[in-house]
């Protein structure tokens, strides 16, 4: 994933991916062309988005030519963009496909069109690490759950599905437990003044994901 707000991504930022040989990974994927309107390309788009939502989120960038580096990693080769596409129509089409064919809906997915000096356009789909996973692709009889790791997107097996459903089902309780633990620590802290206290508790959902690192302040 590009470590910038999506609306701050410019042609220079995209060119840096090429100059620095940034490789695809769990949170980043390059594609030269936009998904077309035929069924197979639409299913591939849905697979890519749902797989990222079911894992750690990320960016899918359309308009980047990719290729292998000396180590065999898939890296950005050039920023070419997509020509002849109306940005608003592309965003509307892709958003409609996501809304209609991924269930439950991926909340927080965003789109950005980056106009290049060549007049072509790079399209970025930013997929959040979803709090209401797992998401299934449901289109014309194609009903599949996908996950993304360092090897790319793959269909989820039974163990992965059980783990994902368990994380989603227990999220409210894990958030409540985390909050209770923090409040008990505040109440027992001898360095704080005695008397009433006001606690502003801001907690991202991913703070209770397995392996998350948290900092007490």
N, C-alpha and C positions, 0 to 999 in steps of 0.2 A: 504494500500500500504506500502511495506517495504521502509523505509526512507533511502535508499541507491541507488546509481547508480546500474543499474541491473547487470553490469559486475563486481561489487564488492560484490555480494551476495555469501556467502560461506556456507558450511555445518554448521559452527558454528552459522552463522546468522539465518539459518533455525531452528536450535536446540533451539535458544533463543525464537522462537515463541512457541515452546512446553513448555519450562521451565517457561515462563512467562504467559502461558495460554492465548495467544493472540486470540481473537475471530474474526470470520468472520464479515465483515461489508460491507458498501457501496463500499469500495475500496480494499477488500481482500476476496478471495475465495479459499478454499482448495478442492482438489480432489485427490483421491488415484490413479486413473488410467487415462491414456491419452484417449482422444476421439478415438474410433475405426473408422473403415471405413464404418460402416453401416449408413444408412441415418439418423436415429433418433439420434445417437450419434453426428454426424456431425452438425445436426440442433441445438442440445443442446450447442455445442461449439460455433456456430455462435451466438446463443441467448446470451450466457454469454459475449462474446466479444463486440457485438453491444450494449448491455445494459450498459456496463461500458463506452463505447465511447460516448453514448448518455447522460450519467450522469456526473460523476466526475472522470472517469478513474480509474485505479487500477491494481492489480496483481492477476492473476489466477495461482495458484501453483499446479502442478501435481506431485504426489508422497508423499503427506502428508495425513496421516490418521486423520480423524476428529471425533469428538464426543461431547456430551453435557457435560458442567461443572455443578457444583452444582446449578447454577442459571438458567440453561437451555440454556445458550449460546453455539453456536457451536464453539469449539476451536480446536487447533492443538493437537493431541494426540501423534503422533510419526512421525519421518521423516523416511520414508521407501524407497522412490525412486521407479523408474520403471526399470525393468531389461529386457535385450534382445532387446533394441531399439538402433538404430544408431542415434545419436544426430543430425547429419546433415540431415538425411532423415526425421526425425520428423519435424525439422524446415521447411524444404522445403514443406512437405505435408501440414502442418498447414498454412503456408504463402500462398500457392496456393489456399487453401480453402477460406481464408479471401479475397484474391484478386478477386476470381471468384464469391463469393456469398454474399458479403456485399457491398452495393452501397449507396452513393459514397464510395470509398475505404477509410479505416481508415488509415490516414497518421501518421506515427510515431510509429506504433505498433512494439514491439521488442520481441525477444525470447532469453532466456538464459538457457543453460544446466549446472547444477551444479553436478559435479561428487562426489559421496559419498565414504567414506572409504570402504564401503561394495561392491563397484564397480557398484552399482545401480546409477541411475541418476534422479535428480529432474529437471523438466522442468518448467520454469516460462514464462508466457506470460504477458508482461507489456502493458497495453492499455492506451493511452493518453486520457485526457479530450479533446475531438475532437472539433476543431474550424469549421469543415464543417458538423456538425450534422444537422438534424437527419440522422442516417444510417438505412437502411432497410436490413433485411435478405431476400435474393431472391434465393431460391433453390428448383427446381423441383415443382413449384406451391405453395411453402410455401413463402408467402410474408407478413412479419410482422415487425413492429417497436417495439423495447423493451427498457425498462428503468430499472435502478437499484436503489433501496433504501435500507433502513435498513432491510426490509423484504425479500430482494432478487430481482431477475429479474422478471418483469411482462410486459405484452403487454401494449403499450402506448394507452391511450384513446385520444379522440378528443381534449380535453383541453390541454393535455401534448404535443400533436403533434403541435397544433397551437402555443403554447409557444416556442417550439423548433425551428420551422421554422421562427418565428418572430425574435428570437435572432440571428439566422444565417443570415437572410436577412439584418438586421440592423447593423451587426458587423462593416462594413467599416465606416459607419457614426458615430457610437459610438467611434471608434478609433480616427477619425478625430476631433470629438468634445472634446475628452479628451486631445488631443495634443494642440488644440487651447486654451483651458482653461489654460493649463500649461504655454504656451508661453505668454499669457496675464498676468499671475501672475509674470513671470520673468521680463517682461517689466515694470511692475508697482512696482517692489521691490526696495525701496529706499536704501537698504543696498548694492546693487550691483553698481559697478563703472559705470559711464556714458560712452557712446561710443559703438562701435560695440561689439557684443557678439557672441560667437559660442556656440550653444546648441546641445549637443548629446542627442537624445531622444530615449530611449530604453523602449519598452512597451510590456509586455506579453499580449497575447490575453485575458487571463482570468482576466486581471485587469479591464475590462469593463463588466464582468459578474455580474449579480445581486448579491448583498451581498458581493462583493469583497472589501477587505480592502486595501487601498493604502497609501503610505507614501511619502510625499513630501521631496525632498532633494535638 
